């Protein structure tokens, strides 16, 4: 909208095209037609996306690295240095970006596994260098310098079988690592070499990605674990904890202390000898010295209660010159319904 002043000049309230180009970052670009609006695409598909931080997930994968060190030591019959190399939350498409498709010169094995209790999927990524080194070690190969190169080729059936052995060990240890938080079982479903056939969620969806580094016999390798946020949704609240037991589990020390103190607690027990219905006028007319006869003879059934909760059925009697109650049975919650 423009308003005309007395000098006939327009004071425009809209931004000029140059200012719009400066805001969108297109200033100085050629006027050649573009297939889409790059600034808008950068806003929609940009990488600057913040995801929830999951502090407990780091503890889980650190525990996995410790447990996996012992398992791989038994597998390789040699010392293995296992560490958590990286842990990040990012888009699923970025998590598998390092996995090249067939024809790109690299071959990786993608293991699609299922979390049975969560009823969802995840991916284990084993790159070719790890597969090659694993095969060499398990088949008795000698240590080689890290700089030595090897030709990249399609995986053989022996390499796939040996790699699946490693995958099952990792999944078993991952199950143990999650045990302090929740009971979940990870099972291998299938293996793929093409990322297009290993889809476990939307590419734009968030995923928790961990990379476990391994070093043994002068050889290095790594295992990537991808868990989409949709998969870990059942335990998201637990993974948000700052420390173990923050929002779940039992505190045995406090529980024992509370139980010990309850045994020394004093409570007031009432014996209901009789219940009568009176008019309000008769109740208000009562005064000191009036006598109310109770229709409960000796041996009649009465109730012992604490507050409004009935605890025992008893019989009214006299012992050593004092009114007493002989307990017959304990009142159960079913009897009070």
N, C-alpha and C positions, 0 to 999 in steps of 0.2 A: 504494500500500500504506500502511496506517495502523496504528500501534501504540497500544494503550490504556495509559495510565499509571495510577498509583494514584489520581489525582484524577478518573478517568473521562473526561478530555478527550483528544481525538485530536491527535497531533502529525503532521500530514500532510506527506509528503515530495513531493507533487505541487504544481505551480504552480497558483495560483488563476486563475480566468478573467480577472480584471482584469490580472494580470501577463502572461498570454498576449497579451491585447489590447495592452498597452503594448509588448511586444517586436515584435509584428507591425504596429504602427502603426495599429491600428483603435480605439484608445481614444477614446471620446467620439462615435463614429459612431452613427447611428440604427440601430435594430434591424430596419430594413426588409430583406427578403430580397434578396440580391445574386445575379446570374447566375453568378458564379464567385468564387474567393477572390483578391481583388486582391493581397495580399502575395505569394502564390505566383506569380501571373502576373508580378509585377514582378521576381521572382527569375529566372523562366524567360526572359521576353522583355525584360528590362531592357537599357538601352543601355550600362551600365558593363561593357563587354567589352573586354579588352585583346588586341591582335593583335601579331604580331611586327613589330618595326620593320625596315624595309628601307632601309638608308642608301644603297645604290647606286641605288635607284629614284629618289631625289631628283636624283642626278647625271644619270640618263637623261632625266628630264623637264626639267631645266634645259638640257640640251643640245638637247632638242626645241624649247624656246622660242627658243634662239639660231638654230637652223637654220630654224625656221618664220618668223622675222623676215625672213630673206632671201627665202624663197619667197613670202610674202605681199606683200613689196615689189614683186616682179615681177608678181604678180597684180593688185594695186591701182594700180600705177604711182605709188606715193606712199610716203612713210615710214610704217612701221608699228611701233608699240611693242608688243612681245610679251613677256610675263612669266609665270612660274609663280605663279599667284595662290594656289593651295591644293593640298595633297597630304595625304591622310589614308587610313587604313585603317578601314573600318567595314562594317556589314552592307550587303548588296547592296540590300535594300529601302530603306535610308536613302540610298544613293548616288543613287538615281533618285527620291527623295522630292520633289525640287524640280521634277520633270517632271510636270505636271498632265495628267490624262486629258482626252479630248475632252469638251466641255460645261462645263469649269471656267473658261472665259474666256481660256485661254492655249493656244498651240499650239507645240510643240517638235518637232524632227525628230530621231529616234533612228536612228542608223546602226549596224546590226549587222555587225561585221567578224569575219573569221576569221584566226587566227594559224596559218598553214599547217604550220609545223614543229612547233608545239605541239598541233595538232589540237584547238583549242578556240576559244571565242568571246569577244568583248568588245563594248562599246557606246561609240559617240561621240554626245554630246548637243549639239545646236545649238539654243539657245533662239530664240524668235521675234524678239527685238530684234536678235540677230546676223544672222538671216536677212534681216530688213527692211533693215538697214544695208548688208549685203553686196549685196543687189539694187540698192539705190539707188546705191552707189558704182560697181558694174560697169556699170550702165546709164546712167551719166553724171549722176547726181543731184547736187544742190548740197549743200554743208555746211549743216547745220541745228543750232540750239542743242540741247543735250542735254535741255532741259526740254520740247521740243516732243513732244506725244503723237501716236500714230498708232493707228488702229482695228485691233483684232485680228480677223483673219478666216482662213478656211481657206487653206492654201498653194496657190498656183497652180503649174502645171507648169513655168513659167519659173523660179520661185523654187526649186522642188525641184531642177531641173537645175543651177542656179547653185550651190546649196548642196552638191550632190553633187560638184561640181568642187572646192569647198573641202575636203570630206571626203577626197577622194582625195589631195589635197596633204598633209593632216595625216597620213594613214596612210603615205604614202611617206616623209615626214620622220620618223615614228615608227620605221619600219623602219631608217632610217639611224642614229637615236639608239641603238637597241639593238645596232648592229653591233659596237661594241667589246666587248660582253659575249657575244653569241651571234648566230648567223645566224638571223633570223626574218623572215618576209614577212607583212605585214598586207594583206588584200584585203577590199574591200567586198562584202558579201553581199546586203543589202537595207536598205531604209529603212522606218521605221514612225513613226506619230504617236501611237500608243496604247502606253503602257508594258507593257500586258498581253501584247502581241504581240511584244515585244522581250526575252523571257525568255532569259537566257544562263546561268542557274544557279538554285539555291535561294535564296529571299528571305532566309533566315536565314544563308546563307553569307557569308563575308568577301569583301571586294573592295577593291582599291587604286583610289582615286579621285583624279584630278588635274583641276584646272581651269586652263586657259590663258587669260589675259586679253589682249585685243587693243584697241589704240586707234589710230585713223587718221582723218584728215579730220574732227576734232571728233566722231567717233562712237566708241562703245565696243561691245565684244562679248566673248563668251567661248565656249570649246569645252571640254566636259567629256569626260574619258576614263575609262571604267570597265573595269578588268581584274579579274575574279574571281580569287581565290587559286588556284582549280582550274586556271585558264588559265596562270598564271605558275609553277605548281608545278615544271615542268622546269628553271626557272632560279632557283628560290627560293634555293638555296645561293649563287649568284652575286650575287643582290640583297642578301644579308645581309652582304656585304663592306663594310668601312669605307672602302676606297679601291680604285681600279682596279688589278687585277693582284695582289690580296692572296692569292688562292688558285688562280689560273689564269694561263695564258699563259706565255710564255718571256721570260727575262731575257737579252737579247742580250749585255749587257756581261759578266755572269758567265759565260755560255756561251763567249764568245770568250776570256776569261781562262783558263778551265779547259782549253780546247783548246790554248792556247799552252803552258801548263805541262805538259800531257801529253806534248808532243813532247820535253821535256827530262827526262823521267822515266827512271831506270835500272831495267831489269828483268834477271833472271837467266835465261839460256837454257841448257837441258840437252840433251845429245846422248845418246840411249839407244842404247848400243852392243850390248847383249845382255841377254836376260832368261832366267834359269835357275830351275829348281825344285829345291829342296834340302830334305832332311829337317831338322827342327828340331834334332836331335842333332848333325848335321854342321855346321849353322850355329853352334851354341853351341861347337863344338870348334875353330872358327877362331881363330888367334892371329897375332900380329905376325910377318911374314915369310912366311906362307903365300901361295901363288900360285894364282889362279883363272884358268884358261884361258878366253878369250872366243871363242865360235864365230862371230866376225864378221870375215871376211877383207876385204882391200882391195877396194873396189867394191861391197860388200854394202849393201843398203838399210837405212837407219836413220831414226829419227824425232827431230826437234827439237821440244822442248816447253817451255812455261813453266808451272811448277807441274804441275797435272793436265791442262792443255789442250795438245793437240798442235797445232803451228803449221805445220811443214814436213816433207815427205818429202825425204830427202837420200841421198847415197852416201858411204860412208866412204872416205877416202883420206889421202894424205900430201903435205904441201906445206912445202918448206924445212925438212925434218926434223921436222915437227910433224904430229900427227894432225889432219886437217881434214875438213870435210863440204861436199860440193857439193850445193846445194839444187836439187831437181828441180821441185817444185811446192808450192803453198800448200794446206794442209789446210782444207777448208771445214767448216762445222758439220754439213752433211749427212753427210760422211764419218765423223764421230765418233759418229753414232747407232748 
